[in-house]
Amino acid sequence: MSADTTITLIRAPRGWRRFPGIANRIGAFALVELQKLRHDRTELFTRMVQPALWLLIFGQTFSRLDVIDTGDVPYLAFLAPGIIAQSALFISIFYGIQIIWDRDAGILAKLMVTPAPPTALITGKAFAAGVRSVVQVIGVVALAYLLGVHMTVNPLRILGAMGVVVLGSAFFACLSMSLAGLVRNRDRLMGIGQAITMPLFFASNALYPVELMPQWLRWLSAINPLSYEVNALRGLLIGTPTNAVLDVTVLVVAAVLGVVTAAALLRRLVR
């Protein structure tokens, strides 16, 4: 006795039809990363300690000393967006350590054999790093109000600042994951992260205007994505003149290049 069987071949989506599936995978990876916060919800609050200290001690002290010329903008208002960017940098620059932990636990190898491309995994983790950093925007803005700093109350501008922080954090998280693919060791990555964090911070306009920098530091600031993040945040939160299109474009391009580079080095991490 025989029966006719019909075999239907389903082609994998190509071209633009792939984007909805990739977007779903990126969302899934980001959600997995964000669910890790459920195991330690205090992390969101403990990460506010450092920016609070910068504003309360460094910011108020230098406001009284009046040694940094910020024009018509009070130094504390000038500093607050820089501290937001700094806090986001400190969160994301060590994100590569988590991906090394995933490798050591065998999780990364399992994720790499799924149909999801490496770019989806990297993008999901980078987006999650950005969302974690968004809390810094809310915390610093609230603290700045308590200190008498006049910042915007426009919800659209605050949402725009959150988007800028997500982009900046995504780039630095990708930078960290790229370094993880190169060094493949937690201790080495920790050392490199500590070595580059402060130079990135001080070679930006987070603490002082570019006009006060020596020429060689201005050149470094011009190629530092953190400077463009700070510029965009100042324009959104305190209304200083800035080239918003240039700032956002640099951050988007940096984030895309970071995702591509980290994805290319990801397979090297699981060898």
LINPEWO-V137450 format. One record per residue. RES is the residue in one letter. SS is DSSP state (helix for helix, strand for strand, loop for the rest). NEAR is the number of other ideal C-beta (glycine too) atoms within 10 Angstrom. D_FIRST is the distance of its C-alpha to the first C-alpha in Angstrom with 2 decimals. Layout:
RES,SS,NEAR,D_FIRST + RES,SS,NEAR,D_FIRST
This chain:
M,loop,2,0.00 + S,loop,4,3.80 + A,loop,4,6.91 + D,loop,4,10.32 + T,loop,5,12.91 + T,loop,4,16.53 + I,loop,4,19.17 + T,loop,4,22.63 + L,loop,4,25.57 + I,loop,5,28.68 + R,loop,6,31.88 + A,loop,8,34.68 + P,loop,12,37.64 + R,loop,7,40.41 + G,helix,6,44.06 + W,helix,7,45.58 + R,helix,10,42.22 + R,helix,12,42.38 + F,helix,10,45.61 + P,helix,10,44.31 + G,helix,14,41.97 + I,helix,15,44.78 + A,helix,12,47.20 + N,helix,12,44.93 + R,helix,19,44.76 + I,helix,21,48.54 + G,helix,14,49.07 + A,helix,14,46.87 + F,helix,22,48.79 + A,helix,20,52.09 + L,helix,12,51.18 + V,helix,15,50.35 + E,helix,19,53.76 + L,helix,15,55.60 + Q,helix,10,54.06 + K,helix,12,55.91 + L,helix,15,59.05 + R,helix,7,57.96 + H,helix,7,58.70 + D,loop,9,62.24 + R,loop,8,63.45 + T,loop,8,67.03 + E,helix,13,66.31 + L,helix,15,66.83 + F,helix,10,70.30 + T,helix,9,71.40 + R,loop,18,70.73 + M,helix,17,73.31 + V,helix,10,76.08 + Q,helix,15,76.67 + P,helix,22,76.96 + A,helix,14,79.18 + L,helix,12,81.48 + W,helix,19,81.69 + L,helix,21,82.74 + L,helix,14,85.02 + I,helix,10,86.80 + F,helix,15,86.46 + G,helix,26,86.34 + Q,helix,14,89.22 + T,helix,11,91.35 + F,helix,18,91.08 + S,helix,19,91.63 + R,helix,9,94.98 + L,helix,9,95.89 + D,loop,9,95.26 + V,loop,10,94.77 + I,loop,14,91.69 + D,loop,10,92.42 + T,loop,19,89.56 + G,loop,9,91.61 + D,loop,5,91.49 + V,loop,15,88.44 + P,loop,16,89.28 + Y,helix,23,88.05 + L,helix,21,85.95 + A,helix,22,84.11 + F,helix,25,83.76 + L,helix,27,82.38 + A,helix,26,79.81 + P,helix,30,77.14 + G,helix,25,77.65 + I,helix,27,77.05 + I,helix,31,73.79 + A,helix,32,72.61 + Q,helix,26,73.90 + S,helix,24,72.06 + A,helix,32,68.79 + L,helix,28,69.42 + F,helix,19,70.01 + I,helix,22,66.75 + S,helix,27,64.52 + I,loop,24,66.14 + F,loop,21,64.83 + Y,helix,26,61.29 + G,helix,28,60.07 + I,helix,18,60.81 + Q,helix,19,58.01 + I,helix,25,55.46 + I,helix,22,56.69 + W,helix,12,56.24 + D,helix,19,52.65 + R,helix,20,52.15 + D,helix,10,53.75 + A,loop,10,51.60 + G,loop,10,48.39 + I,helix,13,47.71 + L,helix,17,48.39 + A,helix,12,45.90 + K,helix,11,43.12 + L,helix,20,44.23 + M,helix,15,44.30 + V,loop,8,40.57 + T,loop,11,39.67 + P,loop,8,38.88 + A,loop,18,42.38 + P,loop,15,44.87 + P,helix,17,48.03 + T,helix,18,50.11 + A,helix,24,48.44 + L,helix,26,49.30 + I,helix,28,52.87 + T,helix,26,53.40 + G,helix,22,52.23 + K,helix,28,54.62 + A,helix,30,57.42 + F,helix,24,57.03 + A,helix,26,57.13 + A,helix,29,60.34 + G,helix,26,61.79 + V,helix,17,60.97 + R,helix,24,62.64 + S,helix,26,65.69 + V,helix,19,65.93 + V,helix,20,67.51 + Q,helix,25,70.48 + V,helix,25,71.18 + I,helix,15,71.47 + G,helix,21,73.49 + V,helix,29,75.95 + V,helix,19,76.51 + A,helix,11,77.22 + L,helix,18,79.58 + A,helix,23,81.31 + Y,helix,13,82.08 + L,helix,9,83.58 + L,loop,14,85.78 + G,loop,9,86.99 + V,loop,22,85.09 + H,loop,13,84.37 + M,loop,20,80.74 + T,loop,15,78.58 + V,loop,9,77.16 + N,loop,12,75.00 + P,helix,8,71.42 + L,helix,9,70.02 + R,helix,16,72.21 + I,helix,17,71.18 + L,helix,13,67.50 + G,helix,19,68.30 + A,helix,26,69.96 + M,helix,20,66.84 + G,helix,17,64.77 + V,helix,29,67.28 + V,helix,30,67.08 + V,helix,22,63.28 + L,helix,26,63.52 + G,helix,30,66.23 + S,helix,30,64.49 + A,helix,30,61.21 + F,helix,28,63.06 + F,helix,32,64.82 + A,helix,33,61.67 + C,helix,29,59.95 + L,helix,25,63.03 + S,helix,26,62.72 + M,helix,30,59.01 + S,helix,22,59.80 + L,helix,20,62.48 + A,helix,29,60.03 + G,helix,23,57.76 + L,helix,14,60.79 + V,helix,17,62.44 + R,loop,16,59.40 + N,loop,12,61.78 + R,helix,17,62.94 + D,helix,10,66.54 + R,helix,14,67.00 + L,helix,24,65.51 + M,helix,15,67.79 + G,helix,12,70.77 + I,helix,19,69.88 + G,helix,20,69.26 + Q,helix,11,72.66 + A,helix,9,74.27 + I,helix,16,73.07 + T,helix,16,73.17 + M,helix,12,76.94 + P,helix,11,77.49 + L,helix,19,74.91 + F,helix,18,76.71 + F,helix,16,80.26 + A,loop,20,79.38 + S,loop,26,78.45 + N,loop,24,80.55 + A,loop,26,79.52 + L,loop,20,82.98 + Y,loop,20,85.34 + P,loop,13,85.48 + V,helix,13,84.62 + E,helix,10,88.20 + L,helix,13,89.60 + M,loop,17,87.47 + P,loop,8,88.79 + Q,helix,6,87.37 + W,helix,9,84.98 + L,helix,16,83.49 + R,helix,15,83.09 + W,helix,12,80.94 + L,helix,16,78.71 + S,helix,19,78.54 + A,helix,11,77.49 + I,loop,10,74.31 + N,loop,22,73.60 + P,helix,23,70.84 + L,helix,25,72.54 + S,helix,23,75.54 + Y,helix,28,73.45 + E,helix,33,71.81 + V,helix,27,75.29 + N,helix,26,76.56 + A,helix,27,73.75 + L,helix,28,74.31 + R,helix,25,78.05 + G,helix,20,77.55 + L,helix,26,75.23 + L,helix,25,77.04 + I,loop,19,80.73 + G,loop,15,80.81 + T,loop,17,82.26 + P,loop,8,81.89 + T,loop,16,78.87 + N,loop,13,76.54 + A,helix,14,73.44 + V,helix,8,71.28 + L,helix,12,72.19 + D,helix,24,71.74 + V,helix,18,68.27 + T,helix,12,67.19 + V,helix,22,68.28 + L,helix,24,66.44 + V,helix,13,63.19 + V,helix,13,63.35 + A,helix,22,64.24 + A,helix,24,61.34 + V,helix,16,58.82 + L,helix,14,60.21 + G,helix,23,60.14 + V,helix,25,56.45 + V,helix,15,55.56 + T,helix,16,57.72 + A,helix,29,56.52 + A,helix,20,52.84 + A,helix,14,53.51 + L,helix,19,55.15 + L,helix,23,52.61 + R,helix,11,50.32 + R,helix,11,53.43 + L,helix,21,53.95 + V,loop,17,50.68 + R,loop,7,51.02
